[in-house]
């Protein structure tokens, strides 16, 4: 049973529970995909039905942003907490390193995925990264075939939203992978190209503020967070289910 927040149904799980659920999907076989919407993406899904369907059609929907957690409280349907995509990926890679599963990295600028691969294999002893591809491609077929040929069990799809969600829905089953996760700009962080907020800021749910201080040009995007919460108050006042 999912918790509906502004039209998107979230799985109410802790980070450890989410990773365990994903590991079970891999073991189960077949194709599964994971999405990690933040308030900006939930707001977009409210306006774009195909994108909302892509999010709600995922096998695992995790609340990436603290704004989603706040909105859940406002609507009277509190979640256990944030499950940032990058932290989910870390937990999943711990499991993969122990289990001998194969990971493929897709996205970012040329060279970034390769750098991320080297750093991740060093950081997660036993992790096998079987292939990489940048996000600057025009045709899907060659990428699909490369993933299939690599024998990937899991693919981190870092193409940015909504491209990554649509890509997983359209191409995931053909790759032969058992699990895909849409992780936005995570490869830049894994590669050391982008610095993540210090742990103290993360625990306080203030990564968004840290990034805004470091990148003032993001002010337009960040301004959507309070508007998103205002919408949540409005939905509560009308007695709606967040749709």
C-alpha positions as a Markdown table, in Angstrom:
| # | Residue | x | y | z |
|---|---|---|---|---|
| 1 | Unk | 0.0 | 0.0 | 0.0 |
| 2 | Unk | 1.5 | 3.3 | -1.1 |
| 3 | Unk | 1.3 | 6.7 | 0.5 |
| 4 | Unk | -0.1 | 9.2 | -2.0 |
| 5 | Unk | 1.5 | 12.6 | -2.0 |
| 6 | Unk | 0.3 | 15.1 | -4.5 |
| 7 | Unk | -0.6 | 12.5 | -7.0 |
| 8 | Unk | 2.5 | 10.3 | -6.7 |
| 9 | Unk | 2.4 | 7.1 | -4.6 |
| 10 | Unk | 5.4 | 6.6 | -2.4 |
| 11 | Unk | 6.7 | 3.4 | -0.8 |
| 12 | Unk | 6.9 | 4.2 | 2.9 |
| 13 | Unk | 10.3 | 2.6 | 3.7 |
| 14 | Unk | 13.5 | 3.3 | 5.5 |
| 15 | Unk | 16.7 | 3.4 | 3.5 |
| 16 | Unk | 17.6 | -0.1 | 4.7 |
| 17 | Unk | 14.1 | -1.4 | 3.9 |
| 18 | Unk | 14.2 | 0.1 | 0.4 |
| 19 | Unk | 17.6 | -1.5 | -0.3 |
| 20 | Unk | 16.3 | -4.9 | 1.0 |
| 21 | Unk | 13.2 | -4.6 | -1.2 |
| 22 | Unk | 15.3 | -3.8 | -4.3 |
| 23 | Unk | 17.6 | -6.8 | -3.5 |
| 24 | Unk | 14.5 | -9.0 | -3.4 |
| 25 | Unk | 13.4 | -7.7 | -6.8 |
| 26 | Unk | 16.8 | -8.6 | -8.3 |
| 27 | Unk | 16.5 | -12.1 | -6.8 |
| 28 | Unk | 13.0 | -12.4 | -8.1 |
| 29 | Unk | 14.0 | -11.9 | -11.7 |
| 30 | Unk | 12.2 | -10.1 | -14.5 |
| 31 | Unk | 12.5 | -6.3 | -14.9 |
| 32 | Unk | 12.0 | -3.7 | -12.2 |
| 33 | Unk | 12.7 | 0.0 | -12.0 |
| 34 | Unk | 13.1 | 2.5 | -9.2 |
| 35 | Unk | 12.4 | 6.2 | -9.2 |
| 36 | Unk | 13.4 | 8.8 | -6.6 |
| 37 | Unk | 11.1 | 11.9 | -7.0 |
| 38 | Unk | 11.8 | 15.1 | -5.2 |
| 39 | Unk | 9.2 | 18.0 | -4.9 |
| 40 | Unk | 10.2 | 19.4 | -8.3 |
| 41 | Unk | 9.4 | 16.1 | -9.9 |
| 42 | Unk | 6.2 | 15.5 | -8.0 |
| 43 | Unk | 5.1 | 19.0 | -9.1 |
| 44 | Unk | 5.9 | 18.2 | -12.7 |
| 45 | Unk | 4.0 | 14.9 | -12.4 |
| 46 | Unk | 0.9 | 16.9 | -11.3 |
| 47 | Unk | 1.1 | 18.8 | -14.6 |
| 48 | Unk | 2.2 | 16.0 | -17.0 |
| 49 | Unk | 0.1 | 12.8 | -16.9 |
| 50 | Unk | 2.7 | 10.6 | -18.9 |
| 51 | Unk | 5.4 | 11.5 | -16.3 |
| 52 | Unk | 3.0 | 10.8 | -13.4 |
| 53 | Unk | 2.3 | 7.4 | -15.0 |
| 54 | Unk | 6.0 | 6.7 | -15.3 |
| 55 | Unk | 6.6 | 7.5 | -11.7 |
| 56 | Unk | 3.6 | 5.6 | -10.4 |
| 57 | Unk | 4.4 | 2.6 | -12.6 |
| 58 | Unk | 7.8 | 2.1 | -10.9 |
| 59 | Unk | 8.3 | -1.0 | -8.7 |
| 60 | Unk | 9.8 | 1.3 | -6.0 |
| 61 | Unk | 9.0 | 5.0 | -5.5 |
| 62 | Unk | 11.3 | 6.6 | -2.9 |
| 63 | Unk | 11.0 | 10.2 | -1.5 |
| 64 | Unk | 14.3 | 11.8 | -2.4 |
| 65 | Unk | 13.7 | 15.3 | -1.1 |
| 66 | Unk | 12.9 | 16.6 | 2.4 |
| 67 | Unk | 10.0 | 18.6 | 0.8 |
| 68 | Unk | 8.2 | 15.4 | 0.1 |
| 69 | Unk | 8.5 | 14.3 | 3.7 |
| 70 | Unk | 7.2 | 17.7 | 4.8 |
| 71 | Unk | 4.3 | 17.5 | 2.4 |
| 72 | Unk | 3.4 | 14.1 | 3.7 |
| 73 | Unk | 3.2 | 15.5 | 7.2 |
| 74 | Unk | 1.1 | 18.4 | 6.1 |
| 75 | Unk | -1.3 | 16.0 | 4.4 |
| 76 | Unk | -1.6 | 13.8 | 7.5 |
| 77 | Unk | 0.2 | 10.8 | 5.9 |
| 78 | Unk | 3.7 | 10.9 | 7.3 |
| 79 | Unk | 6.5 | 8.9 | 5.8 |
| 80 | Unk | 9.3 | 7.2 | 7.7 |
| 81 | Unk | 11.8 | 9.6 | 6.2 |
| 82 | Unk | 13.9 | 10.6 | 3.2 |
| 83 | Unk | 15.4 | 7.9 | 0.9 |
| 84 | Unk | 17.9 | 10.0 | -1.2 |
| 85 | Unk | 18.6 | 8.2 | -4.4 |
| 86 | Unk | 22.4 | 8.4 | -3.9 |
| 87 | Unk | 22.1 | 6.8 | -0.4 |
| 88 | Unk | 19.9 | 4.1 | -1.8 |
| 89 | Unk | 22.4 | 3.4 | -4.5 |
| 90 | Unk | 25.1 | 3.1 | -1.8 |
| 91 | Unk | 23.2 | 0.5 | 0.2 |
| 92 | Unk | 22.4 | -1.4 | -2.9 |
| 93 | Unk | 26.0 | -1.5 | -4.0 |
| 94 | Unk | 27.0 | -2.9 | -0.6 |
| 95 | Unk | 24.6 | -5.8 | -1.3 |
| 96 | Unk | 25.9 | -6.2 | -4.9 |
| 97 | Unk | 29.5 | -6.3 | -3.7 |
| 98 | Unk | 28.6 | -9.2 | -1.4 |
| 99 | Unk | 26.4 | -11.0 | -3.9 |
| 100 | Unk | 28.6 | -10.8 | -7.1 |
| 101 | Unk | 26.0 | -8.8 | -9.0 |
| 102 | Unk | 27.0 | -6.7 | -12.0 |
| 103 | Unk | 26.4 | -3.0 | -12.3 |
| 104 | Unk | 26.3 | -0.8 | -15.4 |
| 105 | Unk | 26.6 | 3.1 | -15.2 |
| 106 | Unk | 24.7 | 5.1 | -17.7 |
| 107 | Unk | 24.7 | 8.9 | -18.0 |
| 108 | Unk | 26.6 | 12.2 | -17.3 |
| 109 | Unk | 29.3 | 13.8 | -19.6 |
| 110 | Unk | 31.8 | 11.7 | -21.5 |
| 111 | Unk | 34.4 | 10.3 | -19.1 |
| 112 | Unk | 32.4 | 10.9 | -15.9 |
| 113 | Unk | 30.9 | 7.4 | -15.7 |
| 114 | Unk | 34.4 | 5.8 | -16.2 |
| 115 | Unk | 35.8 | 7.9 | -13.3 |
| 116 | Unk | 32.8 | 7.0 | -11.2 |
| 117 | Unk | 33.3 | 3.3 | -11.9 |
| 118 | Unk | 36.9 | 3.4 | -10.8 |
| 119 | Unk | 36.0 | 5.2 | -7.5 |
| 120 | Unk | 33.1 | 3.0 | -6.8 |
| 121 | Unk | 35.0 | -0.3 | -7.3 |
| 122 | Unk | 37.7 | 1.1 | -4.9 |
| 123 | Unk | 35.0 | 2.1 | -2.4 |
| 124 | Unk | 33.0 | -1.1 | -2.5 |
| 125 | Unk | 35.5 | -4.0 | -2.6 |
| 126 | Unk | 34.0 | -6.9 | -4.6 |
| 127 | Unk | 31.7 | -4.6 | -6.7 |
| 128 | Unk | 31.8 | -5.5 | -10.4 |
| 129 | Unk | 31.0 | -2.6 | -12.8 |
| 130 | Unk | 30.6 | -4.3 | -16.1 |
| 131 | Unk | 30.2 | -1.3 | -18.4 |
| 132 | Unk | 29.6 | 2.4 | -18.7 |
| 133 | Unk | 28.1 | 4.8 | -21.3 |
| 134 | Unk | 27.8 | 8.6 | -21.2 |
| 135 | Unk | 24.4 | 10.3 | -21.5 |
| 136 | Unk | 25.2 | 12.0 | -24.8 |
| 137 | Unk | 23.7 | 9.5 | -27.3 |
| 138 | Unk | 21.0 | 9.9 | -29.9 |
| 139 | Unk | 19.9 | 6.3 | -30.5 |
| 140 | Unk | 18.8 | 4.0 | -27.8 |
| 141 | Unk | 19.5 | 0.7 | -29.6 |
| 142 | Unk | 23.3 | 0.7 | -29.3 |
| 143 | Unk | 23.1 | 1.5 | -25.6 |
| 144 | Unk | 20.5 | -1.2 | -25.0 |
| 145 | Unk | 22.7 | -3.7 | -26.8 |
| 146 | Unk | 25.8 | -2.7 | -24.8 |
| 147 | Unk | 24.0 | -3.2 | -21.5 |
| 148 | Unk | 22.7 | -6.6 | -22.6 |
| 149 | Unk | 26.2 | -7.7 | -23.9 |
| 150 | Unk | 27.7 | -6.6 | -20.6 |
| 151 | Unk | 25.4 | -8.9 | -18.7 |
| 152 | Unk | 24.3 | -6.2 | -16.3 |
| 153 | Unk | 22.1 | -7.1 | -13.4 |
| 154 | Unk | 21.6 | -3.5 | -12.3 |
| 155 | Unk | 21.8 | -0.2 | -14.2 |
| 156 | Unk | 22.1 | 3.2 | -12.6 |
| 157 | Unk | 20.3 | 5.5 | -15.2 |
| 158 | Unk | 21.5 | 9.0 | -14.6 |
| 159 | Unk | 20.0 | 11.0 | -17.5 |
| 160 | Unk | 18.0 | 13.5 | -15.6 |
| 161 | Unk | 14.3 | 13.6 | -15.2 |
| 162 | Unk | 12.0 | 13.0 | -17.0 |
| 163 | Unk | 14.3 | 11.5 | -19.6 |
| 164 | Unk | 15.7 | 8.7 | -17.3 |
| 165 | Unk | 12.2 | 7.6 | -16.2 |
| 166 | Unk | 10.9 | 7.4 | -19.8 |
| 167 | Unk | 14.1 | 5.6 | -20.9 |
| 168 | Unk | 13.7 | 3.0 | -18.2 |
| 169 | Unk | 10.1 | 2.3 | -19.1 |
| 170 | Unk | 10.8 | 2.1 | -22.8 |
| 171 | Unk | 14.1 | 0.3 | -22.9 |
| 172 | Unk | 14.5 | -1.5 | -19.6 |
| 173 | Unk | 13.1 | -4.9 | -20.4 |
| 174 | Unk | 15.1 | -5.2 | -23.6 |
| 175 | Unk | 18.4 | -4.7 | -21.8 |
| 176 | Unk | 18.2 | -7.9 | -19.8 |
| 177 | Unk | 18.9 | -6.1 | -16.6 |
| 178 | Unk | 16.8 | -7.0 | -13.6 |
| 179 | Unk | 16.7 | -3.6 | -11.9 |
| 180 | Unk | 17.2 | 0.0 | -13.0 |
| 181 | Unk | 17.3 | 3.0 | -10.8 |
| 182 | Unk | 16.9 | 6.6 | -12.0 |
| 183 | Unk | 19.5 | 8.6 | -10.1 |
| 184 | Unk | 19.8 | 12.0 | -11.7 |
| 185 | Unk | 23.2 | 13.6 | -11.2 |
| 186 | Unk | 24.6 | 10.9 | -8.9 |
| 187 | Unk | 27.4 | 9.9 | -11.3 |
| 188 | Unk | 28.9 | 13.4 | -10.9 |
| 189 | Unk | 29.0 | 12.9 | -7.2 |
| 190 | Unk | 30.4 | 9.4 | -7.4 |
| 191 | Unk | 33.1 | 10.7 | -9.8 |
| 192 | Unk | 34.0 | 13.5 | -7.5 |
| 193 | Unk | 32.9 | 16.1 | -10.1 |
| 194 | Unk | 30.3 | 17.5 | -7.7 |
| 195 | Unk | 30.7 | 17.7 | -4.0 |
| 196 | Unk | 27.8 | 16.5 | -1.8 |
| 197 | Unk | 26.7 | 18.5 | 1.2 |
| 198 | Unk | 28.5 | 17.6 | 4.5 |
| 199 | Unk | 26.9 | 14.9 | 6.6 |
| 200 | Unk | 25.5 | 17.4 | 9.1 |
| 201 | Unk | 23.6 | 19.3 | 6.4 |
| 202 | Unk | 22.3 | 15.9 | 5.1 |
| 203 | Unk | 21.0 | 14.8 | 8.5 |
| 204 | Unk | 19.1 | 18.1 | 8.9 |
| 205 | Unk | 17.6 | 17.8 | 5.5 |
| 206 | Unk | 19.3 | 20.9 | 4.3 |
| 207 | Unk | 21.2 | 19.6 | 1.3 |
| 208 | Unk | 19.1 | 21.8 | -0.9 |
| 209 | Unk | 20.2 | 24.9 | 1.0 |
| 210 | Unk | 23.9 | 23.8 | 0.8 |
| 211 | Unk | 23.6 | 23.5 | -2.9 |
| 212 | Unk | 21.9 | 26.8 | -3.2 |
| 213 | Unk | 24.7 | 28.5 | -1.3 |
| 214 | Unk | 27.2 | 26.8 | -3.6 |
| 215 | Unk | 25.2 | 27.4 | -6.7 |
| 216 | Unk | 23.1 | 30.6 | -6.4 |
| 217 | Unk | 21.9 | 30.1 | -10.0 |
| 218 | Unk | 19.6 | 27.3 | -8.6 |
| 219 | Unk | 17.4 | 29.9 | -6.9 |
| 220 | Unk | 14.7 | 29.6 | -9.5 |
| 221 | Unk | 14.4 | 25.8 | -9.0 |
| 222 | Unk | 14.7 | 26.1 | -5.2 |
| 223 | Unk | 11.9 | 28.6 | -5.1 |
| 224 | Unk | 9.5 | 25.9 | -6.1 |
| 225 | Unk | 9.8 | 24.1 | -2.7 |
| 226 | Unk | 7.8 | 26.6 | -0.7 |
| 227 | Unk | 5.2 | 26.7 | -3.5 |
| 228 | Unk | 5.0 | 22.9 | -3.3 |
| 229 | Unk | 4.4 | 23.0 | 0.4 |
| 230 | Unk | 1.7 | 25.7 | -0.1 |
| 231 | Unk | 0.0 | 23.3 | -2.6 |
| 232 | Unk | 0.1 | 20.6 | 0.1 |
| 233 | Unk | -1.6 | 22.9 | 2.6 |
| 234 | Unk | -4.2 | 23.8 | -0.1 |
| 235 | Unk | -4.9 | 20.1 | -0.8 |
| 236 | Unk | -5.2 | 19.4 | 3.0 |
| 237 | Unk | -7.6 | 22.3 | 3.4 |
| 238 | Unk | -9.8 | 20.9 | 0.6 |
| 239 | Unk | -9.7 | 17.5 | 2.1 |
| 240 | Unk | -8.1 | 16.1 | -1.1 |
| 241 | Unk | -5.8 | 13.1 | -1.3 |
| 242 | Unk | -3.0 | 15.2 | -2.7 |
| 243 | Unk | -4.0 | 14.9 | -6.4 |
